[in-house]
């Protein structure tokens, strides 16, 4: 599994292009060939791949380095989507359905951005855990289908009578492609909503802190609190239900302001 990312969009070709470039940078080269469907979100992946491979001399160089195919023909990945839904996604779908059924999500601009602010990081953490690259792929009757542990197969292909098909690229070529990608800044929600949530979040914690320690060296504890916040940034929710409480509280505060 090269990447598995959660973000505010899955259709922006510049963002998907950035995922591809991140992988190229991490692994130090591009694939010999990429196969994907004809979705518009893959436009930059196609252009970047063909650009990197345009001077190749093998049978898959240039335009042949990017191949179109229907995703439904890839049985293994289609099977894995079912696994991911069962192990990870189903919980989040049920939680968001509950939020909507209880009238706490109206599909509007504010609620969408609050969901991104409160839940996106936690969802990404779970996706990182469910990538499942250390499981064993069992042998198949089809001798053309590989078997083994994906991480090992990818890192040491020689153990499986294969070879590393990564193609080295020039740094200048990589930098040229970088200028066209859209890099994530860690703030998937709208900037104004994000900043407002941060302000309310800090206000709530300061208020609670003052309330608890009003009679116990209040100024000393405020100083300690500010120091901890500065050192450790914001204390976001630790699980889905804390994130839900945060979402509901921020939603109420912002709607009261509006």
MARBA-3410 file (N, C-alpha, C, O; in Angstrom, 1 decimal):
258
0.9,-1.2,0.0,0.0,0.0,0.0,0.9,1.2,0.0,1.6,1.5,1.0 ~ 0.9,2.0,-1.1,1.8,3.1,-1.2,1.3,4.3,-0.5,2.1,5.0,0.2 ~ 0.0,4.6,-0.6,-0.6,5.7,0.2,-2.0,5.4,0.5,-2.7,4.7,-0.3 ~ -2.5,5.9,1.6,-3.9,5.8,1.9,-4.3,7.0,2.8,-4.1,7.0,4.0 ~ -4.8,8.0,2.1,-4.9,9.3,2.7,-6.4,9.8,2.8,-7.2,9.5,1.9
-6.7,10.4,3.9,-8.0,11.1,4.1,-7.8,12.6,4.0,-6.9,13.1,4.6 ~ -8.7,13.2,3.2,-8.6,14.7,3.1,-10.0,15.2,2.7,-10.9,14.5,2.6 ~ -10.0,16.5,2.5,-11.3,17.2,2.2,-11.8,16.9,0.7,-12.9,17.2,0.4 ~ -10.9,16.3,-0.1,-11.3,16.0,-1.5,-10.6,14.7,-1.9,-9.5,14.4,-1.5 ~ -11.3,14.0,-2.8,-10.7,12.8,-3.4,-10.8,12.9,-4.9,-10.5,12.0,-5.6
-11.1,14.1,-5.4,-11.3,14.3,-6.8,-10.5,15.4,-7.4,-10.4,15.5,-8.6 ~ -9.7,16.1,-6.6,-8.9,17.2,-7.1,-7.6,16.6,-7.7,-6.8,16.0,-6.9 ~ -7.4,16.7,-9.0,-6.3,16.0,-9.6,-4.9,16.5,-9.1,-3.9,15.8,-9.1 ~ -4.9,17.8,-8.6,-3.6,18.4,-8.1,-3.3,17.7,-6.8,-2.1,17.5,-6.5 ~ -4.3,17.4,-5.9,-4.0,16.8,-4.7,-3.6,15.4,-4.9,-2.6,14.9,-4.2
-4.3,14.6,-5.8,-3.9,13.2,-6.0,-2.5,13.2,-6.7,-1.7,12.3,-6.4 ~ -2.2,14.2,-7.5,-0.8,14.3,-8.0,0.2,14.5,-6.9,1.4,14.0,-7.0 ~ -0.2,15.3,-5.9,0.8,15.5,-4.8,1.0,14.1,-4.0,2.1,13.9,-3.6 ~ 0.0,13.3,-3.9,0.2,12.0,-3.3,1.2,11.2,-4.1,2.1,10.6,-3.5 ~ 1.1,11.2,-5.4,2.0,10.5,-6.2,3.5,11.0,-6.0,4.4,10.3,-5.9
3.6,12.4,-6.0,5.0,12.9,-5.9,5.6,12.7,-4.5,6.8,12.5,-4.4 ~ 4.7,12.6,-3.5,5.2,12.3,-2.2,5.8,10.9,-2.2,6.9,10.6,-1.6 ~ 5.1,10.0,-2.8,5.6,8.6,-2.9,6.9,8.5,-3.7,7.8,7.8,-3.3 ~ 7.0,9.2,-4.8,8.2,9.3,-5.6,9.4,9.8,-4.8,10.5,9.2,-4.9 ~ 9.1,10.8,-4.0,10.2,11.4,-3.2,10.6,10.4,-2.1,11.8,10.2,-1.8
9.6,9.8,-1.5,9.9,8.9,-0.3,10.7,7.6,-0.8,11.6,7.2,-0.1 ~ 10.4,7.1,-2.0,11.0,5.9,-2.5,12.2,6.2,-3.4,13.0,5.2,-3.7 ~ 12.4,7.4,-3.8,13.6,7.8,-4.6,13.4,7.5,-6.0,14.5,7.4,-6.7 ~ 12.2,7.3,-6.5,12.1,7.0,-8.0,10.6,6.8,-8.3,9.8,6.8,-7.4 ~ 10.3,6.6,-9.6,8.9,6.4,-10.0,8.7,5.0,-10.4,9.7,4.3,-10.7
7.5,4.5,-10.6,7.3,3.1,-11.0,7.6,2.9,-12.5,7.6,3.9,-13.3 ~ 7.9,1.7,-12.9,8.1,1.4,-14.3,6.8,1.7,-15.1,6.8,2.2,-16.2 ~ 5.7,1.3,-14.5,4.4,1.5,-15.1,3.3,1.7,-14.0,3.4,1.1,-13.0 ~ 2.3,2.6,-14.3,1.2,2.8,-13.4,-0.1,2.4,-14.2,-0.3,2.7,-15.3 ~ -1.0,1.8,-13.5,-2.3,1.4,-14.0,-3.4,2.0,-13.2,-3.4,1.9,-12.0
-4.3,2.7,-13.8,-5.4,3.4,-13.1,-6.6,3.5,-14.0,-6.5,3.3,-15.3 ~ -7.7,3.9,-13.5,-8.9,4.1,-14.3,-8.9,5.5,-14.9,-7.9,6.2,-14.7 ~ -9.9,5.8,-15.7,-9.9,7.1,-16.4,-10.6,8.2,-15.6,-11.0,9.2,-16.2 ~ -10.6,8.1,-14.3,-11.1,9.2,-13.5,-10.3,10.5,-13.7,-9.1,10.4,-13.8 ~ -11.0,11.6,-13.7,-10.3,12.9,-13.9,-9.3,13.2,-12.7,-8.4,14.0,-12.9
-9.5,12.6,-11.6,-8.6,12.8,-10.4,-7.2,12.3,-10.7,-6.3,12.7,-10.0 ~ -7.1,11.4,-11.7,-5.8,10.8,-12.0,-5.0,11.5,-13.1,-3.9,11.1,-13.5 ~ -5.5,12.7,-13.5,-4.9,13.4,-14.6,-3.4,13.7,-14.4,-2.6,13.4,-15.2 ~ -3.1,14.3,-13.2,-1.7,14.7,-13.0,-0.8,13.5,-12.7,0.4,13.5,-13.0 ~ -1.4,12.4,-12.1,-0.6,11.2,-12.0,-0.1,10.7,-13.3,1.0,10.3,-13.5
-1.0,10.7,-14.3,-0.7,10.3,-15.6,0.3,11.2,-16.3,1.3,10.7,-16.8 ~ 0.2,12.5,-16.1,1.1,13.5,-16.7,2.5,13.4,-16.1,3.5,13.4,-16.8 ~ 2.5,13.3,-14.7,3.8,13.2,-14.0,4.5,11.9,-14.4,5.7,11.9,-14.7 ~ 3.8,10.8,-14.4,4.4,9.5,-14.7,5.0,9.5,-16.1,6.2,9.1,-16.3 ~ 4.2,9.9,-17.1,4.7,10.0,-18.5,5.9,11.0,-18.6,6.8,10.8,-19.5
5.9,12.0,-17.9,6.9,13.0,-17.9,8.2,12.4,-17.4,9.3,12.5,-18.0 ~ 8.2,11.7,-16.3,9.4,11.1,-15.7,9.9,10.0,-16.6,11.1,9.8,-16.6 ~ 9.1,9.3,-17.3,9.5,8.1,-18.1,9.7,8.4,-19.6,9.8,7.5,-20.4 ~ 9.6,9.7,-20.0,9.6,10.0,-21.4,11.0,9.7,-22.1,11.0,9.5,-23.3 ~ 12.0,9.7,-21.3,13.3,9.4,-21.9,13.8,7.9,-21.7,14.9,7.6,-22.0
12.9,7.1,-21.2,13.2,5.7,-21.0,13.5,5.0,-22.3,13.1,5.4,-23.4 ~ 14.2,3.8,-22.2,14.5,3.0,-23.4,13.9,1.7,-23.3,14.1,0.9,-24.3 ~ 13.1,1.4,-22.3,12.5,0.1,-22.2,11.1,0.1,-22.9,10.7,1.1,-23.5 ~ 10.4,-1.1,-22.9,9.2,-1.2,-23.7,8.0,-0.5,-23.0,6.9,-0.4,-23.6 ~ 8.2,0.0,-21.8,7.1,0.7,-21.1,7.4,2.2,-20.9,6.9,2.9,-20.0
8.3,2.8,-21.7,8.7,4.2,-21.6,7.6,5.1,-22.2,6.7,4.6,-22.9 ~ 7.7,6.4,-21.8,6.8,7.4,-22.4,5.4,7.2,-22.1,5.0,6.9,-21.0 ~ 4.5,7.3,-23.1,3.1,7.1,-22.9,2.7,5.8,-22.4,1.7,5.6,-21.8 ~ 3.5,4.8,-22.7,3.2,3.4,-22.3,3.4,3.1,-20.9,3.1,2.1,-20.3 ~ 4.0,4.1,-20.2,4.3,3.9,-18.7,3.0,4.2,-17.9,3.0,4.0,-16.7
1.9,4.6,-18.5,0.7,4.8,-17.8,-0.4,4.1,-18.6,-0.7,4.4,-19.7 ~ -1.0,3.1,-17.9,-2.0,2.3,-18.5,-3.4,2.5,-17.9,-3.5,2.5,-16.7 ~ -4.4,2.6,-18.8,-5.8,2.7,-18.3,-6.4,1.3,-18.1,-6.2,0.4,-18.9 ~ -7.2,1.2,-17.1,-7.9,-0.1,-16.9,-9.0,0.1,-15.8,-8.9,1.0,-15.0 ~ -10.1,-0.6,-15.9,-11.2,-0.5,-15.0,-10.8,-1.1,-13.6,-10.2,-2.2,-13.5
-11.1,-0.4,-12.6,-10.7,-0.8,-11.2,-11.4,-2.1,-10.8,-10.9,-2.8,-10.0 ~ -12.6,-2.3,-11.4,-13.3,-3.6,-11.0,-12.6,-4.8,-11.5,-12.9,-5.9,-11.1 ~ -11.6,-4.7,-12.4,-10.9,-5.8,-12.9,-9.8,-6.2,-12.0,-9.2,-7.3,-12.1 ~ -9.5,-5.4,-11.0,-8.5,-5.7,-10.0,-9.1,-6.3,-8.8,-9.6,-5.6,-7.8 ~ -9.2,-7.6,-8.8,-10.0,-8.3,-7.7,-9.4,-8.2,-6.4,-10.1,-8.1,-5.4
-8.1,-8.1,-6.3,-7.5,-8.1,-5.0,-7.8,-6.7,-4.3,-8.1,-6.7,-3.1 ~ -7.6,-5.6,-5.0,-7.9,-4.3,-4.4,-9.4,-4.2,-4.1,-9.8,-3.6,-3.1 ~ -10.3,-4.7,-4.9,-11.7,-4.7,-4.7,-12.0,-5.4,-3.4,-12.9,-5.0,-2.6 ~ -11.4,-6.6,-3.2,-11.6,-7.4,-2.0,-11.1,-6.6,-0.8,-11.7,-6.7,0.3 ~ -9.9,-5.9,-1.0,-9.4,-5.2,0.2,-10.3,-4.0,0.6,-10.4,-3.7,1.8
-11.0,-3.4,-0.4,-11.9,-2.3,0.0,-13.0,-2.8,0.9,-13.4,-2.2,1.9 ~ -13.4,-4.1,0.7,-14.4,-4.7,1.6,-13.8,-4.9,3.0,-14.5,-4.7,4.0 ~ -12.6,-5.3,3.0,-11.9,-5.5,4.3,-11.8,-4.2,5.1,-12.1,-4.1,6.3 ~ -11.4,-3.1,4.3,-11.2,-1.8,5.0,-12.6,-1.3,5.5,-12.6,-0.7,6.6 ~ -13.6,-1.5,4.8,-14.9,-1.0,5.2,-15.3,-1.7,6.5,-15.9,-1.1,7.4
-15.1,-3.0,6.6,-15.4,-3.8,7.7,-14.6,-3.4,9.0,-15.1,-3.3,10.1 ~ -13.3,-3.2,8.8,-12.4,-3.0,9.9,-12.3,-1.5,10.3,-11.9,-1.3,11.4 ~ -12.7,-0.6,9.5,-12.4,0.8,9.8,-13.6,1.7,9.4,-14.1,2.4,10.2 ~ -14.0,1.7,8.1,-14.9,2.7,7.6,-16.3,2.6,8.2,-17.0,3.6,8.4 ~ -16.7,1.3,8.4,-18.1,1.1,8.8,-18.4,1.9,10.1,-19.5,2.4,10.3
-17.5,1.9,11.0,-17.7,2.6,12.3,-18.0,4.1,12.0,-18.9,4.7,12.6 ~ -17.1,4.7,11.2,-17.3,6.1,10.9,-18.6,6.4,10.2,-19.2,7.5,10.4 ~ -18.9,5.6,9.2,-20.2,5.8,8.5,-21.4,5.8,9.5,-22.3,6.6,9.4 ~ -21.3,4.8,10.4,-22.4,4.7,11.4,-22.4,5.9,12.3,-23.5,6.4,12.7 ~ -21.3,6.4,12.7,-21.2,7.5,13.6,-21.7,8.8,12.9,-22.5,9.5,13.5
-21.3,9.0,11.7,-21.8,10.2,11.0,-23.3,10.1,10.6,-24.0,11.1,10.6 ~ -23.8,8.9,10.4,-25.2,8.7,10.2,-26.0,9.1,11.4,-27.1,9.6,11.4 ~ -25.4,8.7,12.6,-26.1,9.0,13.9,-26.1,10.5,14.1,-27.1,11.1,14.5 ~ -25.0,11.2,13.8,-24.9,12.6,13.9,-26.0,13.3,13.1,-26.7,14.2,13.5 ~ -26.1,12.8,11.9,-27.1,13.4,10.9,-28.5,13.1,11.4,-29.4,14.0,11.3
-28.8,11.9,11.8,-30.1,11.5,12.2,-30.6,12.2,13.5,-31.8,12.5,13.6 ~ -29.7,12.7,14.3,-30.0,13.4,15.5,-30.1,14.9,15.3,-30.3,15.7,16.2 ~ -30.0,15.3,14.0,-30.2,16.7,13.6,-28.9,17.6,13.9,-29.1,18.8,14.0 ~ -27.8,16.9,14.0,-26.6,17.7,14.3,-25.6,17.9,13.1,-24.5,18.3,13.3 ~ -26.2,17.6,12.0,-25.4,17.9,10.7,-26.4,18.2,9.6,-27.3,17.4,9.3
-26.2,19.4,9.0,-27.2,19.8,8.0,-26.6,19.9,6.6,-27.2,20.4,5.7 ~ -25.4,19.3,6.4,-24.7,19.2,5.1,-24.3,20.6,4.6,-24.0,20.8,3.5 ~ -24.3,21.6,5.5,-23.9,22.9,5.2,-22.4,23.2,5.3,-21.6,22.3,5.7 ~ -22.0,24.4,4.9,-20.6,24.8,4.9,-20.0,24.6,6.2,-18.9,24.1,6.3 ~ -20.6,25.1,7.3,-20.1,25.1,8.6,-19.9,23.7,9.1,-18.8,23.3,9.6
-20.9,22.9,9.0,-20.9,21.5,9.6,-19.8,20.7,8.9,-19.2,19.9,9.5 ~ -19.7,20.8,7.6,-18.7,20.1,6.8,-17.3,20.4,7.3,-16.5,19.5,7.5 ~ -17.1,21.7,7.5,-15.7,22.1,8.0,-15.5,21.7,9.4,-14.3,21.4,9.8 ~ -16.5,21.7,10.3,-16.3,21.2,11.6,-16.0,19.7,11.7,-15.2,19.3,12.5 ~ -16.6,18.9,10.8,-16.3,17.5,10.7,-14.9,17.3,10.4,-14.2,16.5,10.9
-14.4,18.1,9.4,-13.0,18.0,9.0,-12.1,18.4,10.2,-11.1,17.7,10.4 ~ -12.4,19.4,10.9,-11.6,19.9,12.0,-11.5,18.9,13.1,-10.4,18.6,13.7 ~ -12.6,18.2,13.4,-12.7,17.4,14.6,-12.3,15.9,14.3,-11.8,15.2,15.2 ~ -12.6,15.4,13.1,-12.5,14.0,12.9,-11.4,13.6,11.9,-10.9,12.4,11.9 ~ -10.9,14.5,11.0,-10.1,14.0,9.9,-8.8,13.4,10.4,-8.3,12.4,9.9
-8.1,14.1,11.4,-6.8,13.5,11.9,-7.0,12.1,12.5,-6.1,11.3,12.3 ~ -8.1,11.9,13.2,-8.3,10.6,13.8,-8.6,9.5,12.7,-8.1,8.4,12.9 ~ -9.3,9.9,11.7,-9.6,9.0,10.6,-8.3,8.6,9.9,-8.1,7.4,9.6 ~ -7.4,9.6,9.7,-6.1,9.3,9.0,-5.3,8.4,9.9,-4.6,7.5,9.3 ~ -5.3,8.5,11.2,-4.6,7.6,12.1,-5.0,6.2,11.9,-4.2,5.3,11.9
-6.4,6.0,11.8,-6.9,4.7,11.7,-6.5,4.1,10.3,-6.3,2.9,10.2 ~ -6.6,4.9,9.3,-6.2,4.4,7.9,-4.7,4.0,7.9,-4.4,3.0,7.2 ~ -3.9,4.7,8.7,-2.5,4.3,8.7,-2.3,2.9,9.4,-1.4,2.2,9.0 ~ -3.2,2.6,10.3,-3.1,1.3,11.0,-3.7,0.2,10.2,-3.3,-1.0,10.3 ~ -4.7,0.5,9.3,-5.4,-0.5,8.6,-4.7,-0.9,7.2,-5.2,-1.7,6.5
-3.6,-0.2,6.9,-3.0,-0.4,5.6,-2.6,-1.8,5.4,-2.6,-2.3,4.2 ~ -2.3,-2.6,6.4,-2.2,-4.1,6.3,-1.2,-4.6,5.4,-1.4,-5.5,4.6 ~ 0.0,-4.0,5.4,1.1,-4.4,4.5,1.9,-5.6,5.1,2.8,-6.1,4.4 ~ 1.6,-6.0,6.3,2.4,-7.1,6.9,1.6,-8.4,6.9,2.1,-9.4,7.5 ~ 0.4,-8.5,6.3,-0.3,-9.7,6.3,0.3,-10.6,5.2,1.1,-10.2,4.4
-0.1,-11.9,5.2,0.5,-12.9,4.2,-0.5,-13.1,3.1,-1.7,-13.4,3.4 ~ -0.1,-12.9,1.9,-0.9,-13.2,0.7,-0.7,-14.7,0.4,0.4,-15.1,0.1 ~ -1.8,-15.4,0.5,-1.7,-16.9,0.3,-1.5,-17.2,-1.2,-1.9,-16.5,-2.1 ~ -0.8,-18.3,-1.4,-0.5,-18.7,-2.8,-1.9,-19.0,-3.5,-2.8,-19.4,-2.9 ~ -1.9,-18.7,-4.8,-3.1,-18.9,-5.6,-2.8,-20.0,-6.7,-1.7,-20.3,-7.0
-3.9,-20.6,-7.2,-3.7,-21.6,-8.3,-3.2,-20.9,-9.5,-2.5,-21.6,-10.3 ~ -3.4,-19.6,-9.6,-2.8,-18.9,-10.7,-1.4,-18.6,-10.4,-1.1,-17.8,-9.6 ~ -0.5,-19.2,-11.2,1.0,-19.0,-10.9,1.5,-17.6,-11.2,2.6,-17.3,-10.8 ~ 0.7,-16.8,-11.9,1.1,-15.4,-12.2,0.8,-14.5,-11.1,1.3,-13.3,-11.1 ~ 0.0,-14.9,-10.1,-0.3,-14.1,-9.0,0.7,-14.3,-7.8,0.9,-15.4,-7.4
1.4,-13.2,-7.4,2.4,-13.3,-6.4,1.8,-13.7,-5.0,0.6,-13.4,-4.7 ~ 2.6,-14.2,-4.2,2.2,-14.5,-2.8,3.4,-14.2,-1.9,4.5,-14.2,-2.3 ~ 3.0,-13.9,-0.6,4.0,-13.5,0.4,3.6,-12.4,1.2,2.4,-12.1,1.3 ~ 4.5,-11.7,1.9,4.2,-10.5,2.8,4.5,-9.3,1.9,5.7,-9.1,1.5 ~ 3.5,-8.4,1.7,3.7,-7.2,0.8,4.9,-6.4,1.2,5.7,-6.0,0.3
5.1,-6.1,2.4,6.3,-5.2,2.8,7.6,-5.9,2.4,8.5,-5.2,1.9 ~ 7.7,-7.2,2.6,8.9,-7.9,2.3,9.1,-8.0,0.7,10.2,-7.8,0.2 ~ 8.0,-8.3,0.1,8.0,-8.4,-1.4,8.4,-7.1,-2.0,9.1,-7.1,-3.0 ~ 8.0,-6.0,-1.5,8.3,-4.7,-2.0,9.7,-4.3,-1.7,10.4,-3.7,-2.6 ~ 10.2,-4.6,-0.5,11.5,-4.1,-0.1,12.6,-5.0,-0.6,13.7,-4.6,-1.0
12.4,-6.3,-0.6,13.4,-7.3,-1.0,12.8,-8.2,-2.1,12.6,-9.4,-1.8 ~ 12.6,-7.7,-3.3,11.9,-8.5,-4.3,12.8,-9.7,-4.8,12.2,-10.7,-5.3 ~ 14.1,-9.7,-4.5,15.0,-10.8,-4.9,14.6,-12.1,-4.2,14.8,-13.2,-4.8 ~ 14.0,-12.0,-3.0,13.6,-13.2,-2.3,12.5,-13.9,-3.0,12.2,-15.1,-2.8 ~ 11.8,-13.3,-3.9,10.7,-13.8,-4.6,10.9,-14.0,-6.1,10.0,-13.9,-6.9
12.2,-14.1,-6.4,12.6,-14.3,-7.8,12.1,-13.1,-8.7,11.8,-13.3,-9.9 ~ 12.1,-11.9,-8.2,11.7,-10.7,-8.9,12.8,-9.7,-8.8,13.9,-10.0,-8.4 ~ 12.5,-8.5,-9.2,13.5,-7.4,-9.2,12.8,-6.1,-8.9,11.6,-6.0,-9.0 ~ 13.6,-5.1,-8.6,13.1,-3.7,-8.3,12.9,-3.0,-9.6,13.9,-2.7,-10.3 ~ 11.7,-2.6,-9.9,11.4,-2.0,-11.2,11.3,-0.5,-11.0,10.8,0.2,-11.9
11.7,0.1,-9.9,11.7,1.5,-9.7,12.6,2.2,-10.7,13.7,1.7,-10.9 ~ 12.2,3.3,-11.2,13.0,4.1,-12.2,13.5,5.4,-11.5,12.7,6.2,-11.0 ~ 14.8,5.6,-11.5,15.4,6.8,-10.9,15.0,8.0,-11.8,14.9,7.9,-13.0 ~ 14.8,9.1,-11.1,14.5,10.4,-11.8,15.4,11.5,-11.4,16.1,11.4,-10.3 ~ 15.5,12.5,-12.2,16.4,13.6,-12.0,15.7,14.6,-11.1,14.5,14.8,-11.2
16.4,15.2,-10.2,15.9,16.1,-9.2,15.2,17.3,-9.9,14.2,17.8,-9.4 ~ 15.8,17.8,-10.9,15.2,19.0,-11.6,13.8,18.6,-12.2,12.9,19.4,-12.2 ~ 13.7,17.4,-12.7,12.4,16.9,-13.3,11.4,16.8,-12.2,10.2,17.2,-12.4 ~ 11.8,16.4,-11.0,10.9,16.3,-9.9,10.4,17.7,-9.4,9.2,17.9,-9.2 ~ 11.3,18.6,-9.3,11.0,20.0,-8.9,10.0,20.6,-9.9,9.1,21.4,-9.5
10.2,20.3,-11.2,9.3,20.9,-12.2,7.8,20.4,-12.0,6.9,21.1,-12.1 ~ 7.7,19.1,-11.7,6.4,18.6,-11.4,5.8,19.1,-10.1,4.6,19.3,-10.0 ~ 6.6,19.3,-9.1,6.2,19.8,-7.8,5.4,21.2,-8.0,4.5,21.4,-7.2 ~ 5.8,22.0,-8.9,5.2,23.3,-9.0,3.7,23.2,-9.5,3.0,24.2,-9.3 ~ 3.3,22.1,-10.0,1.9,21.9,-10.5,1.0,21.1,-9.5,-0.2,21.1,-9.7
1.6,20.5,-8.5,0.9,19.8,-7.5,0.3,20.7,-6.4,0.8,21.8,-6.2 ~ -0.7,20.3,-5.8,-1.4,21.0,-4.7,-1.1,20.3,-3.4,-1.6,19.3,-3.1 ~ -0.2,20.9,-2.6,0.3,20.2,-1.3,-0.6,20.6,-0.2,-1.1,21.7,0.0 ~ -1.0,19.5,0.6,-1.8,19.7,1.8,-1.0,20.5,2.8,0.2,20.3,3.0 ~ -1.8,21.3,3.6,-1.1,22.1,4.6,-1.5,21.7,6.0,-1.2,22.4,7.0
-2.2,20.5,6.1,-2.6,20.1,7.4,-3.9,20.7,7.9,-4.3,20.4,9.0 ~ -4.4,21.6,7.1,-5.7,22.2,7.5,-6.7,22.0,6.4,-6.9,22.8,5.5 ~ -7.4,20.9,6.5,-8.3,20.5,5.5,-9.6,21.3,5.5,-10.2,21.6,4.4 ~ -10.0,21.8,6.6,-11.2,22.6,6.7,-10.9,24.0,6.2,-9.8,24.4,6.0 ~ -12.0,24.8,6.0,-11.8,26.2,5.6,-11.0,27.0,6.7,-11.2,26.7,7.9
-10.1,27.9,6.2,-9.2,28.5,7.1,-9.9,29.4,8.2,-9.5,29.3,9.3 ~ -11.0,30.1,7.8,-11.7,30.9,8.8,-12.4,30.0,9.8,-12.3,30.4,11.0 ~ -13.0,28.9,9.4,-13.6,28.0,10.3,-12.6,27.4,11.3,-12.8,27.3,12.5 ~ -11.5,27.0,10.7,-10.4,26.4,11.5,-9.9,27.4,12.6,-9.8,27.0,13.7 ~ -9.6,28.6,12.2,-9.1,29.6,13.2,-10.2,29.9,14.2,-9.8,30.0,15.4
-11.5,29.9,13.9,-12.5,30.2,14.8,-12.6,29.0,15.8,-12.8,29.2,17.0 ~ -12.5,27.8,15.3,-12.5,26.6,16.2,-11.4,26.6,17.2,-11.6,26.3,18.3 ~ -10.2,27.0,16.7,-9.0,27.0,17.6,-9.2,28.0,18.7,-8.9,27.8,19.8 ~ -9.8,29.2,18.3,-10.0,30.3,19.3,-11.0,29.8,20.4,-10.8,30.0,21.6 ~ -12.1,29.2,19.9,-13.1,28.7,20.9,-12.6,27.6,21.7,-12.8,27.5,22.9
-11.8,26.7,21.1,-11.2,25.6,21.8,-10.3,26.1,23.0,-10.3,25.6,24.1 ~ -9.4,27.1,22.7,-8.5,27.6,23.7,-9.3,28.3,24.8,-9.0,28.2,25.9 ~ -10.4,29.0,24.4,-11.2,29.7,25.3,-11.9,28.8,26.3,-11.9,29.0,27.5 ~ -12.4,27.6,25.8,-13.0,26.7,26.7,-12.1,26.1,27.7,-12.4,26.0,28.9 ~ -10.9,25.8,27.3,-9.9,25.2,28.2,-9.4,26.2,29.2,-9.2,25.9,30.4
-9.2,27.5,28.8,-8.9,28.5,29.7,-9.9,28.7,30.8,-9.7,28.9,32.0 ~ -11.2,28.7,30.3,-12.3,28.9,31.2,-12.4,27.8,32.3,-12.6,28.0,33.5 ~ -12.2,26.5,31.8,-12.3,25.4,32.7,-11.1,25.5,33.7,-11.3,25.2,34.9 ~ -10.0,25.8,33.2,-8.8,25.9,34.0,-9.0,26.9,35.1,-8.6,26.7,36.3 ~ -9.5,28.1,34.8,-9.7,29.2,35.8,-10.7,28.7,36.8,-10.6,29.0,38.0
-11.8,28.1,36.3,-12.9,27.6,37.2,-12.4,26.7,38.3,-12.7,26.8,39.5 ~ -11.5,25.7,37.9,-11.0,24.7,38.8,-10.0,25.3,39.8,-10.1,24.9,41.0 ~ -9.2,26.1,39.4,-8.1,26.6,40.2,-8.3,28.1,40.7,-7.3,28.8,40.9 ~ -9.5,28.5,40.8,-9.8,29.9,41.1,-9.2,30.3,42.4,-8.8,31.5,42.6 ~ -9.1,29.4,43.4,-8.6,29.8,44.7,-7.2,29.2,45.0,-6.7,29.3,46.1
-6.6,28.6,44.0,-5.3,28.0,44.2,-4.3,28.6,43.3,-4.0,28.1,42.2 ~ -3.7,29.7,43.7,-2.6,30.3,43.0,-3.0,30.5,41.5,-2.3,30.0,40.6 ~ -4.1,31.2,41.3,-4.6,31.2,39.9,-3.7,31.7,38.9,-3.6,31.1,37.8 ~ -2.9,32.7,39.1,-2.0,33.3,38.1,-0.9,32.3,37.8,-0.4,32.3,36.6 ~ -0.4,31.6,38.8,0.7,30.6,38.5,0.2,29.5,37.6,0.8,29.1,36.6
-1.1,29.0,37.9,-1.6,27.9,37.0,-1.9,28.4,35.6,-1.8,27.6,34.7 ~ -2.4,29.6,35.5,-2.6,30.1,34.1,-1.3,30.2,33.4,-1.3,29.8,32.2 ~ -0.3,30.6,34.0,1.0,30.6,33.4,1.5,29.2,32.9,1.9,29.0,31.8 ~ 1.3,28.3,33.8,1.7,26.9,33.5,0.9,26.4,32.3,1.4,25.7,31.4 ~ -0.4,26.7,32.4,-1.3,26.2,31.3,-0.9,26.8,29.9,-0.8,26.0,29.0
-0.6,28.1,29.9,-0.2,28.7,28.6,1.1,28.1,28.1,1.3,27.9,26.9 ~ 2.0,27.8,29.1,3.3,27.2,28.7,3.0,25.9,28.1,3.6,25.6,27.0 ~ 2.2,25.0,28.7,1.9,23.7,28.2,1.3,23.8,26.8,1.7,23.0,25.9 ~ 0.3,24.7,26.6,-0.3,24.9,25.3,0.7,25.3,24.3,0.6,24.8,23.1 ~ 1.6,26.1,24.6,2.6,26.6,23.7,3.6,25.5,23.3,4.0,25.4,22.1
3.9,24.6,24.3,4.8,23.5,24.0,4.2,22.4,23.3,4.9,21.8,22.4 ~ 3.0,22.0,23.6,2.4,20.8,23.1,1.2,21.1,22.1,0.6,20.2,21.6 ~ 1.0,22.4,21.7,0.0,22.7,20.8,-1.4,22.4,21.4,-1.5,22.2,22.6 ~ -2.4,22.3,20.6,-3.7,22.0,21.1,-3.9,20.6,21.5,-3.3,19.7,20.8 ~ -4.7,20.3,22.5,-5.0,19.0,22.9,-6.3,18.5,22.2,-7.4,18.8,22.7
-6.2,17.9,21.1,-7.3,17.4,20.4,-7.9,16.1,21.0,-7.3,15.5,21.9 ~ -9.1,15.7,20.5,-9.7,14.5,21.1,-8.9,13.3,20.9,-8.1,13.1,19.9 ~ -9.0,12.4,21.9,-8.2,11.1,21.8,-9.0,10.0,21.2,-8.3,9.0,20.8 ~ -10.3,10.1,21.1,-11.1,9.0,20.5,-12.3,9.6,19.8,-12.5,10.8,19.8 ~ -13.0,8.8,19.1,-14.1,9.2,18.2,-15.2,9.9,19.1,-15.8,10.9,18.6
-15.4,9.5,20.3,-16.5,10.0,21.1,-16.1,11.4,21.7,-17.0,12.3,21.8 ~ -14.9,11.5,22.0,-14.4,12.9,22.5,-14.4,13.8,21.3,-14.8,15.0,21.4 ~ -14.1,13.3,20.1,-14.2,14.2,18.9,-15.6,14.6,18.6,-15.9,15.7,18.2 ~ -16.6,13.7,18.9,-18.0,14.0,18.7,-18.4,15.1,19.7,-19.1,16.0,19.3 ~ -18.0,15.0,21.0,-18.3,16.0,21.9,-17.7,17.3,21.5,-18.4,18.4,21.7
-16.5,17.3,21.0,-15.9,18.5,20.6,-16.6,19.1,19.4,-16.8,20.4,19.4 ~ -17.0,18.3,18.5,-17.8,18.8,17.3,-19.1,19.5,17.8,-19.4,20.5,17.3 ~ -19.8,18.8,18.7,-21.1,19.4,19.1,-20.9,20.7,19.9,-21.7,21.6,19.7 ~ -19.9,20.7,20.7,-19.6,21.9,21.5,-19.2,23.1,20.6,-19.7,24.2,20.7 ~ -18.3,22.8,19.6,-17.9,23.9,18.7,-19.1,24.4,17.9,-19.2,25.5,17.6
-19.9,23.4,17.4,-21.0,23.7,16.6,-22.0,24.7,17.3,-22.5,25.6,16.8 ~ -22.2,24.4,18.6,-23.1,25.2,19.4,-22.5,26.6,19.6,-23.3,27.6,19.5 ~ -21.2,26.7,19.9,-20.6,28.0,20.2,-20.7,28.8,18.9,-21.0,30.0,19.0 ~ -20.3,28.2,17.8,-20.3,29.0,16.6,-21.7,29.5,16.1,-21.8,30.6,15.7 ~ -22.6,28.6,16.3,-24.0,28.9,15.9,-24.5,30.0,16.8,-25.3,30.9,16.4
-24.1,30.0,18.1,-24.5,31.1,19.0,-23.9,32.4,18.6,-24.6,33.4,18.7 ~ -22.7,32.4,18.1,-22.0,33.6,17.7,-22.7,34.1,16.4,-22.9,35.3,16.3 ~ -23.1,33.2,15.5,-23.7,33.6,14.3,-25.1,34.1,14.5,-25.8,34.5,13.6
END
